[in-house]
Amino acid sequence: MPLPEGKKDQSRVISLSRQVLVGDFVKKVKEISGQELLDCNQCGKCSAGCPMASAMDLLPNQVIRMAQLGQEEVLKSRTIWLCASCLTCESRCPRGVDLSRVMDALRLIVLRSGTPALDLADLEQEHLLQAPQLAFIASMRKYMP
């Protein structure tokens, strides 16, 4: 339903300030990943080359943008769990941002919070047969202590 003239949809408004860009969440991701999030200029090459992008709810460049903006909702994304850590994104990035390290950091933040991760036993046999081996092996590494 369209909004009345002069009204903005407040659910889509993003507060951008220096406090957000250097906030606790951004610092935590940067500290764990070792990556400077603001080095990403959103060229989209990471998403264009990602072999798992078609299965993701957010594209890799959208994940890093949300992390840059301190949007902790990115932790609820399936994308961070689907990343195969194949390093295609890093090899294509003109700024040298290792997005797989950012994805690892986001997964680690979720796991440290005590939120249960995906139980591999809950996956349907059909999905296991269709999943690329690289994605399966990488996901096993993510869940192993």
C-alpha positions as CSV (number, residue, x, y, z in Angstrom):
1,M,0.0,0.0,0.0
2,P,1.5,3.4,-1.0
3,L,2.3,5.8,1.8
4,P,0.6,9.2,2.0
5,E,2.3,12.1,0.3
6,G,5.3,13.4,2.3
7,K,5.6,10.3,4.5
8,K,8.6,8.0,4.6
9,D,8.7,4.3,5.3
10,Q,10.6,4.3,8.6
11,S,11.3,0.6,8.4
12,R,13.7,1.3,5.4
13,V,15.4,4.3,6.9
14,I,19.1,3.7,7.8
15,S,20.7,5.9,10.3
16,L,24.2,6.7,9.1
17,S,26.6,8.4,11.5
18,R,30.1,8.2,12.6
19,Q,29.0,6.3,15.7
20,V,27.5,3.6,13.5
21,L,30.6,3.3,11.3
22,V,32.9,2.9,14.3
23,G,30.3,1.2,16.5
24,D,30.7,-2.0,18.6
25,F,29.4,-4.3,15.9
26,V,31.6,-2.9,13.2
27,K,34.6,-3.0,15.5
28,K,33.9,-6.6,16.5
29,V,33.6,-7.8,12.8
30,K,36.8,-5.9,12.0
31,E,38.7,-7.3,15.0
32,I,37.7,-10.9,14.3
33,S,38.1,-10.8,10.5
34,G,41.2,-8.6,10.3
35,Q,39.5,-6.9,7.4
36,E,38.9,-3.2,6.9
37,L,35.2,-3.2,6.1
38,L,35.2,0.3,4.6
39,D,37.7,-0.7,2.0
40,C,34.8,-2.3,0.1
41,N,33.5,0.1,-2.5
42,Q,30.5,-2.1,-3.5
43,C,31.7,-2.9,-7.0
44,G,29.8,-6.2,-6.9
45,K,32.5,-8.4,-8.3
46,C,32.3,-10.7,-5.3
47,S,28.7,-11.3,-5.9
48,A,29.1,-11.7,-9.6
49,G,31.6,-14.5,-9.2
50,C,30.2,-16.3,-6.2
51,P,29.3,-19.9,-7.0
52,M,26.7,-20.0,-4.1
53,A,25.0,-16.6,-4.9
54,S,21.9,-18.2,-6.4
55,A,21.1,-20.0,-3.1
56,M,21.8,-16.9,-0.9
57,D,19.1,-14.6,0.6
58,L,21.6,-11.7,0.5
59,L,24.4,-11.3,-2.0
60,P,27.9,-11.2,-0.7
61,N,28.3,-7.4,-1.3
62,Q,25.0,-6.8,0.5
63,V,26.4,-8.7,3.5
64,I,29.5,-6.6,3.7
65,R,27.4,-3.4,3.2
66,M,25.1,-4.4,6.1
67,A,28.2,-5.1,8.3
68,Q,29.7,-1.7,7.2
69,L,26.5,0.0,8.4
70,G,26.4,-1.9,11.7
71,Q,23.2,-3.7,10.8
72,E,23.3,-6.7,13.1
73,E,20.3,-8.1,11.2
74,V,22.9,-9.6,8.8
75,L,23.6,-12.2,11.5
76,K,20.1,-13.7,10.7
77,S,21.0,-14.2,7.1
78,R,21.3,-17.6,5.5
79,T,24.1,-16.2,3.4
80,I,26.8,-16.3,6.1
81,W,26.2,-20.1,6.5
82,L,26.1,-20.8,2.8
83,C,29.4,-19.1,2.0
84,A,31.7,-21.9,0.8
85,S,34.9,-20.0,1.7
86,C,36.2,-20.7,-1.8
87,L,38.0,-17.3,-2.0
88,T,36.6,-16.4,-5.4
89,C,35.4,-13.1,-3.9
90,E,38.8,-12.3,-2.6
91,S,40.5,-13.1,-5.9
92,R,38.0,-10.8,-7.8
93,C,38.1,-7.9,-5.3
94,P,40.0,-4.9,-6.6
95,R,40.4,-3.6,-3.1
96,G,41.7,-6.9,-1.6
97,V,38.9,-7.4,0.9
98,D,38.7,-11.1,2.0
99,L,35.0,-11.4,2.3
100,S,35.3,-15.1,3.4
101,R,37.0,-13.8,6.5
102,V,34.1,-11.4,7.1
103,M,31.7,-14.3,6.7
104,D,33.7,-16.4,9.2
105,A,33.6,-13.5,11.6
106,L,29.8,-13.1,11.3
107,R,29.4,-16.9,11.9
108,L,31.7,-16.7,14.9
109,I,29.7,-13.8,16.4
110,V,26.5,-15.9,16.0
111,L,28.1,-19.0,17.5
112,R,29.5,-17.0,20.4
113,S,26.1,-15.6,21.2
114,G,24.8,-19.1,21.9
115,T,22.3,-19.0,19.0
116,P,22.1,-22.6,17.8
117,A,23.6,-23.1,14.3
118,L,22.1,-25.3,11.6
119,D,22.0,-28.9,12.5
120,L,23.3,-30.9,9.5
121,A,21.2,-33.9,10.4
122,D,18.1,-31.7,9.7
123,L,19.1,-31.3,6.0
124,E,17.0,-33.2,3.5
125,Q,18.7,-36.0,1.6
126,E,17.7,-34.2,-1.7
127,H,19.6,-31.1,-0.6
128,L,22.7,-33.2,0.3
129,L,22.7,-34.8,-3.1
130,Q,22.5,-31.5,-4.9
131,A,24.9,-29.5,-2.8
132,P,28.4,-28.9,-4.3
133,Q,31.0,-30.9,-2.4
134,L,33.0,-27.7,-1.7
135,A,30.0,-26.2,0.1
136,F,29.5,-29.3,2.1
137,I,33.1,-29.6,3.2
138,A,33.3,-25.9,4.0
139,S,30.1,-26.0,6.0
140,M,31.4,-29.0,8.0
141,R,34.6,-27.0,8.8
142,K,32.4,-24.2,10.1
143,Y,30.7,-26.4,12.7
144,M,33.7,-28.3,13.9
145,P,35.3,-27.0,17.1
